[in-house]
Amino acid sequence: MANVDHQPLADAPLADLIRHRVDNRLGAVYSALYSFWSARHAVVTSGQREASARRDAYSVVLFDGRAEHILVNDFTRTPEQLLNTVLAERPSGGTDFSKALEAAHTIMEQYWNTERLVNLSGLISLIDS
């Protein structure tokens, strides 16, 4: 994730902030996540004066030789707060997909809700390229 062959898009929202902290593959992932979170937030709050509680729960698992839960079943943070949470994390070596999938499986089982759809992102292709 520390490789610089992929970086946050220059014209993406908050790109300067992201590039200042992680100007590499991980920064590209954070940029994509922020765009997704912002788009979902806009849909949930459209036509409302105050932001309502969203039904989306976000969990983020970062992994190298081990898996670490950065966010688990979060319903309350704004896109900016979510971004600041993940920006505190730096890339390190190793890529143990098994540990990441085990951690994601554990979170999904622990917080399973039949009203939600699980979306495993295509970001793994960016990480693994």
Helices and strands as residue ranges (DSSP letters): H 15-21, H 25-45, E 58-63, E 67-74, H 79-87, H 97-110, H 123-128
